[in-house]
Amino acid sequence: MRPAPSSAGARGFTLAEVAVTIAVVGLALVWMLQALNAAKLTAAHTRNLKLARELALLTLGQIESGLYSEEIEDDRIEGTYAEEGYPEFGFEAVIGDENFRPAEDDPAFDNWLDERQREESEQDEVEVEQPYEKVQVRVTFPPVVDLQSELVLERWFPWEQLHPPEEAEQGTDGTPTPPQGSGGT
């Protein structure tokens, strides 16, 4: 006959072992939720960056096609992408050696800007037509946590494409008209 099992031989989990297991599983769940939240924020920021790049390329294409030909004279173009369905995305485009306007919450200050403007005003030289003109587009979008909330793209365009010759300088047949007051007769 077999002896009856004693309570000393049938051992279960103690209260301390159960508590440690619950603590470890709880910490693992918290860590996984934090990692999931970080991945979600990174995905949202990556989406915004990708969308900002596509919208900046759209704006550069519109500038290249001449859609903003009248605004180019100001050397600065501003707007939003509300018509494209993204009202929270805005853009600023600068032509040539212009600088972007500082952000309202940006404490940085360009110390050399005043000196550069003074040097430019002192120069009395005639502007020489350059073969290419620099165009920069800055797209701003809603920030995700503390990550950057803007993207800047730059492209160089042929000068004639951005600044076409004046139509008034040409005659009706397409040939240049002689300047007024020239002695011909």
C-alpha positions as CSV (number, residue, x, y, z in Angstrom):
1,M,0.0,0.0,0.0
2,R,1.1,3.5,-0.7
3,P,1.5,6.1,1.9
4,A,-0.8,9.1,1.6
5,P,0.9,12.2,0.1
6,S,1.9,14.6,2.8
7,S,1.3,18.3,2.6
8,A,5.1,18.9,2.7
9,G,5.5,17.1,-0.7
10,A,2.8,19.0,-2.5
11,R,4.3,22.5,-2.8
12,G,2.6,25.5,-4.4
13,F,3.5,29.1,-5.1
14,T,4.1,31.4,-2.1
15,L,2.7,34.8,-1.8
16,A,6.1,36.4,-2.4
17,E,6.6,34.5,-5.6
18,V,3.2,35.6,-6.9
19,A,3.9,39.2,-6.0
20,V,7.2,39.3,-7.8
21,T,5.7,37.7,-10.9
22,I,2.9,40.3,-11.0
23,A,5.5,43.1,-10.5
24,V,7.6,41.8,-13.4
25,V,4.7,41.4,-15.7
26,G,3.4,44.9,-14.8
27,L,6.8,46.5,-15.6
28,A,6.9,44.6,-18.9
29,L,3.5,45.9,-19.8
30,V,4.4,49.5,-18.9
31,W,7.6,49.3,-21.0
32,M,5.7,47.9,-23.9
33,L,3.1,50.7,-23.7
34,Q,5.8,53.3,-23.6
35,A,7.5,51.7,-26.6
36,L,4.2,51.6,-28.5
37,N,3.5,55.3,-27.7
38,A,7.0,56.3,-28.9
39,A,6.6,54.4,-32.1
40,K,3.2,56.1,-32.7
41,L,4.8,59.5,-32.1
42,T,7.7,58.7,-34.4
43,A,5.3,57.5,-37.1
44,A,3.3,60.7,-36.9
45,H,6.4,62.9,-37.1
46,T,7.7,60.8,-40.1
47,R,4.3,61.2,-41.8
48,N,4.5,65.0,-41.2
49,L,8.0,65.2,-42.6
50,K,7.1,63.1,-45.7
51,L,4.0,65.2,-46.3
52,A,6.0,68.5,-45.8
53,R,8.6,67.3,-48.3
54,E,5.9,66.5,-50.9
55,L,4.2,69.9,-50.3
56,A,7.5,71.7,-50.6
57,L,8.2,70.0,-53.9
58,L,4.7,71.0,-55.0
59,T,5.5,74.6,-54.1
60,L,8.8,74.5,-55.9
61,G,7.1,73.1,-59.0
62,Q,4.5,75.9,-58.8
63,I,7.2,78.5,-58.6
64,E,9.1,76.9,-61.5
65,S,5.9,76.8,-63.6
66,G,5.3,80.5,-63.1
67,L,2.2,80.2,-60.9
68,Y,3.8,82.7,-58.5
69,S,5.3,85.0,-61.1
70,E,3.8,88.2,-59.7
71,E,4.6,87.4,-56.1
72,I,8.3,86.7,-57.0
73,E,8.9,90.4,-57.3
74,D,8.6,90.7,-53.5
75,D,11.3,88.0,-53.1
76,R,9.0,86.3,-50.5
77,I,5.9,84.2,-50.9
78,E,3.8,82.9,-48.0
79,G,0.7,80.7,-47.8
80,T,-0.9,77.6,-46.5
81,Y,-1.9,74.3,-48.0
82,A,-5.6,74.6,-47.1
83,E,-6.6,74.1,-50.8
84,E,-4.7,70.8,-50.9
85,G,-6.5,69.7,-47.7
86,Y,-3.7,70.4,-45.2
87,P,-4.7,73.7,-43.4
88,E,-2.2,73.0,-40.5
89,F,0.7,73.1,-43.0
90,G,2.1,76.5,-44.1
91,F,4.9,77.6,-46.3
92,E,7.3,80.5,-46.8
93,A,9.4,80.8,-50.0
94,V,12.3,83.2,-50.4
95,I,14.0,84.1,-53.6
96,G,17.7,84.9,-53.9
97,D,19.8,85.8,-50.9
98,E,16.8,86.6,-48.7
99,N,16.5,85.0,-45.2
100,F,13.4,83.4,-43.7
101,R,11.6,85.3,-41.1
102,P,12.4,84.1,-37.5
103,A,9.8,82.1,-35.8
104,E,7.8,83.9,-33.1
105,D,9.1,81.6,-30.4
106,D,12.7,81.4,-31.7
107,P,15.0,83.3,-29.4
108,A,17.9,83.1,-31.9
109,F,19.0,86.4,-33.6
110,D,21.1,86.9,-36.6
111,N,23.8,89.4,-35.5
112,W,25.3,89.7,-39.0
113,L,22.0,90.5,-40.7
114,D,22.2,94.2,-39.9
115,E,25.8,94.4,-41.1
116,R,25.0,92.5,-44.4
117,Q,22.1,94.9,-45.0
118,R,24.4,97.9,-44.4
119,E,27.0,96.6,-46.8
120,E,24.4,96.0,-49.5
121,S,23.0,99.5,-49.1
122,E,26.5,100.9,-49.4
123,Q,27.1,99.2,-52.7
124,D,26.2,101.4,-55.6
125,E,27.1,98.8,-58.2
126,V,24.6,97.8,-60.9
127,E,23.2,94.3,-60.3
128,V,24.7,91.8,-62.7
129,E,22.3,89.3,-64.0
130,Q,23.1,85.9,-62.5
131,P,22.7,82.6,-64.5
132,Y,20.8,81.0,-61.6
133,E,18.6,82.1,-58.7
134,K,18.2,80.3,-55.4
135,V,14.7,79.5,-54.1
136,Q,14.2,78.1,-50.6
137,V,10.9,76.8,-49.3
138,R,10.2,76.3,-45.6
139,V,7.2,74.2,-44.7
140,T,6.0,74.3,-41.1
141,F,3.6,71.8,-39.6
142,P,2.2,71.0,-36.1
143,P,4.9,69.8,-33.7
144,V,4.9,66.3,-32.4
145,V,6.3,66.4,-28.8
146,D,9.7,68.1,-29.0
147,L,10.7,67.1,-32.6
148,Q,11.4,69.6,-35.3
149,S,8.3,71.1,-36.9
150,E,9.7,72.5,-40.2
151,L,11.4,71.4,-43.4
152,V,13.5,73.5,-45.7
153,L,14.2,72.6,-49.4
154,E,16.4,74.6,-51.7
155,R,16.5,74.5,-55.5
156,W,18.4,76.6,-58.1
157,F,16.4,77.8,-61.1
158,P,17.6,79.5,-64.3
159,W,17.4,83.3,-63.9
160,E,15.3,83.8,-67.0
161,Q,12.8,81.2,-65.8
162,L,12.0,83.2,-62.6
163,H,12.5,86.7,-64.1
164,P,11.3,86.6,-67.7
165,P,12.2,89.6,-69.9
166,E,9.6,92.3,-69.9
167,E,7.0,91.9,-72.7
168,A,6.9,95.7,-73.2
169,E,10.5,95.6,-74.5
170,Q,9.4,93.6,-77.5
171,G,7.4,94.7,-80.5
172,T,4.2,93.1,-81.9
173,D,6.3,90.8,-84.2
174,G,8.5,89.6,-81.4
175,T,11.5,91.7,-82.3
176,P,13.0,94.1,-79.8
177,T,11.9,97.7,-80.2
178,P,14.6,100.4,-80.3
179,P,14.9,102.5,-77.2
180,Q,13.0,105.9,-77.2
181,G,15.2,108.9,-78.0
182,S,17.8,107.1,-80.0
183,G,19.0,109.1,-83.0
184,G,18.1,107.2,-86.1
185,T,16.8,109.9,-88.5
